Amino acid sequence: MTDSSDRQSQAARGVRRTVAACAGVVLAMGGLALASAPLYDMFCKATGFNGTPLVGAAPTITDGEALAPVTVRFDTNVAKNLSWRFRPEQASVEAVPGRTATVFFKVTNTGSEPSKGIAVFNVQPDLMGPYFVKVQCFCFEEHTLQPGESAEFPLVFYVDPALRKDPDIGTLPEMTLSYTYFPSKNGAPVAEAAKMDPAKPTKTTNF
């Protein structure tokens, strides 16, 4: 009888250990799933992957280090379900690598109600993303505009001089910084793919 009780007790302890181990695996997988999006975002911002510009402080460069300028073009878009007008003050700038440049963007709420929006962006070609460094940017910040209200936001950036030493893209003369404003909810852009009519393209303002 004692041997039988011991075996049952050991079996019960084994089951409890198995259940605990499985629960630990499930919790670990859940934690990784929750962390994957922020980690991917951090990875892109740290490496410039997928055309994501880097974030950094203003550079220092002497006149003797001046390199061939890069034409930076600006492409502005607004999601179909956001009644905003969005455009840069100039279509492009000639950016000397290592020197900061500033461009202002103007947004206007053309709708009849207050609305919130967040701008997301990337650089094309993708391989030039790591060399585009933002010093100040309005992207990924939620903005609220009243009906008819306008606002101007600055972008301060520079092109990393290391671009000109890249054997694959160092001779390319231009890049495009593309912004898209989306409606926002709880501080995050709202995807509109499921709401869009395929026959009606996204409203854009291209330069």
N, C-alpha and C positions, 0 to 999 in steps of 0.2 A: 504493500500500500504506500509505503514511504517512497519507494523508487518511482511509482506511478505519479505521485504528487510532485516529486522533483522534476520528472520529465515534463509534466504539464506546466510547471512554473518556468522551466527553461524555455519551453516552446512559447509561452506568453511573452517572456522577455524578448525572445527573438522577433516575434511579431511586432512588438512595440519599437524595437530598433529599426526594423524594416520600414515601418510607417514613418518614423521620425526622419530616416534617411530620404525617403521619397518626398516628404514635405520640404525638407531642406533643398532638394534639387528643384522642386517646383518654385519655391521662393527665390532661389538664385536665378532661375530662368526668367521669372517675372521681373526681377530687378534689372537684369540685362536688357529686357525688352523696353522697360521704362527709360533706361539710360541711353538706349541706342540713338535716339534722335538728337538729344543734346550732345552726345559724344561725337556724332557725325558732323553736327554743326561746328563744334570746336575744332574737329580735324580739318574741315574745309577752311575755316578762318585762319588756322595756323599754317596750312600748307598751300593755300590758294587752289586746292583741288576743285575741279568742275567749274573753273572760271570765277571762283570766289576771291574778291580782292582781300588783301591783308589789311590789318590795322596797325598803325605805328605812329611814332612821333615825327615831327618835321625833320628833314635831313639837313646835313651841312655839306656844302660843296663849294669849292673855289672856282673863280672864273676860268682858271687854267684847265679845269676838269670838264668843261662844257662838252656835251656829246650831241650827236644829231638828234633833233627834236622828234617826238612821236605825235602824230595827229590823233587826238582823243575825240571821238565823235560821241554824241549823246543821243540816245534813243529813249523816248518817253511813251509809256502806254498806261491806259486806265482800264481796269476790268469793266466788263459790260454792266455789272450791277452796282456800279459806283458812279454817281452823277458829278464827277469832277473833271475839270480841265487842268492839264498838267504839261508844262513845257519848260525847257531851259532858257536862260537869257541869251544864249548863243549856241549855235549848232555844233561847234567844235572849238578846240583850243590846240595850239601848238605847244606841247609840254616838253621842256628840256629835262631829260632824266636827272634826277637829284634835286630839282627845284620845285617848290610848291606852287600850285595853281589853285585859284578859287573861282568857282562858277555858282551862280544862284539859279535856283529853280522856283517857278511860281506855280501855285496850285489854287484853284478857285472852285468853290462848291456851286455848281450850276443848278442844283436841285432846289426843292421847296421845303426841305426839312434838314435839320442838323444831321451830320453824318461823320463817321470816323473812318480813317484809312491808314494803312501801313504800306510803305514802299519796300519792295524787295528788288534785287538787282543781280547782275553778273557781268562778266567781261568776256568779250569775244575778240579774237579766238581764245578758246579755253586756256591754252598754254601761256597766254599773257597775263592771266589772272594773278599769279604769284608776284608779278612785278608792278601791279597797280596797288598802291598803298594809300589807304584813307587816313587822313589826320583828323578830319571832322566830317560827319555825314548825318543826314536826317533819316537814313534808311533804318528799318526795323524799329522805328519809334512811332507810337500811335499819335495821330493828330486828329483833332476835332474841329470842323469848320461849320459855321452857321450858314444858312441860306444866303448866297451871294457873297460870302466872305472869301477873301483871298489872303494868302500868306506866302512869304518868300523864305526859302531854306538854302543855306550855303553848303556846298561840297568843297572841302579842302583836301587836296591829294597831291601825290607826286608819283612819278614813274621811277622805279628802282634802277639806278645806273647799271646794275648787273645784267639788265635785259640785253644791252649791247654786246655782252660777252657770251650770250647763249648761242651755241652753234646752230640750233634749230630755228630760232625765231628772232635772232639778234638783228637781222637786217629788215624786218618787217616795218613798214612806214607808219602804220596806224592800228588803232584798236577801237572798239566800240563799247561804251558803258551803257548798258540797257537797264532802265528802271520800269517797274510796273507797280501801280498803286492798286491795292485790293481793299475791299471793305474789311474792317477789323471787328473782332468780338473778343472780349476778355484779353485784350492786348496782343492778339494773334491774327494774322491775315486769314480771311475766310475763303476757302477754296470754292470756285464757282463751276468747276467742270461738270458736275452733275446737273446744274441748273441751266447750262447754256444750250441754246438752240443751235445745232450744227449748221443750219442754213444761215445763221447770223453771226459773223465773226466778231471777235473782241474789238471794242473801240480803241483805236490807237492814234497817237500823234507822233509821227516819225520825222526825223530831220536828217 
